Amino acid sequence: MTDGDWPMLLFDNARSGGQPPRPWRAPQKSLWQTRVAGWVRSAPVLQAGLLYVASQGGHLTALDARTGMERWRFKSAAPIQSTPSLSAGHVLVTSNDGTLYAIDSTSGAKRWQLTTGAETWASPIVANGTVFFGGADGRMHAVNFASGAERWKRELGGKVCSTACVAGQRLFVGTGDANVFCMDVTSGEILWKTPTVKGIDSSPAVANETLFLGSLDFFLYAMDTTSGAVRWKYEAELGISSSPAVSGNLVVFGCKAGMLRALNAQTGKLVWAQPLGQAITAPPVISGSTVWIQSGITHALNLADGKVLWWARLGSSLQSAPAIADSAVYLTSMEGDVYALA
């Protein structure tokens, strides 16, 4: 990964939702705007000057990050709701019919595919030469990155809408039947399971041996990554499907009541809260001292105190996470519009 890349949902395998600090600067202009084929529910990803966008029209489109011009387009057999992941010259993406595709990132040529037969909404993650993803069949799958051959699959019970995260030799994921799982990445062995009260859409994030994730039971949980013990939990007004982002000693998350909060990551104590007016389902992302969040309106807030630094109404339904680069901020709307701001 080089400076300016944003290669997967929430930036890295720990799903931290942020990249190394850089000074805040408000967007001053629109570099370009284009529309891809089909609605977009996923976040854009960026690497080596190409921006990749997946759509419910079943298209994976590569755009020139400087100009917005289409470089190539791949058509899957079903709609795509998941955010692509970029690794070693490949774009990994899952479609709603349960197919995992590996696409050449430069040419758009298909390298291999694996079909599970179960609806898949969670984004894939690549670690240790293996691609991990879960589906509506309640199974977690591990696939050889080079060949597409399945290494293992593990029955978890409830639907897997949550995108997994990996820290070291452990994989963490939540399920629709209200459980959080920790698995060994090599064998798929379940190392621990911790219940919540309601199902989990939120993708977990890991920092300092603590797992953070939200639940539809209104709570944000902090769990010990070794044992699964709950260290603390914080109750919001409504369910939490937005994934948290972590920076230093702060964990930032939104809820369906439209409130964005920052908590002390060690204690769970409230540091600040900022009402944004609309339900928050997209995850926040952190770039240095700035928190970016989309809930219909795009906001940039000061990480330290939650004050709004900048906002813009670019479209009617911007609900995905942005990709933050050194030179631009990239955003997508459900209508299929893609924006580059600088």
Secondary structure, DSSP 8 states (H G I E B T S, - for coil): --TT-B-STTSSTT---EES--------SEEEEEE-SS---S--EEETTEEEEE-TTSEEEEEETTT--EEEEEE-SS---S--EEETTEEEEE-TTSEEEEEETTT--EEEEEE-SS---S--EEETTEEEEE-TTSEEEEEETTT--EEEEEE-SS---S--EEETTEEEEEETTTEEEEEETTT--EEEEEE-SS---S--EEETTEEEEE-TTSEEEEEETTT--EEEEEE-SS---S--EEETTEEEEE-TTSEEEEEETTT--EEEEEE-SS---S--EEETTEEEEESSSEEEEETTT--EEEEE--SS---S--EE-SS-EEEE-TTSEEEEE-
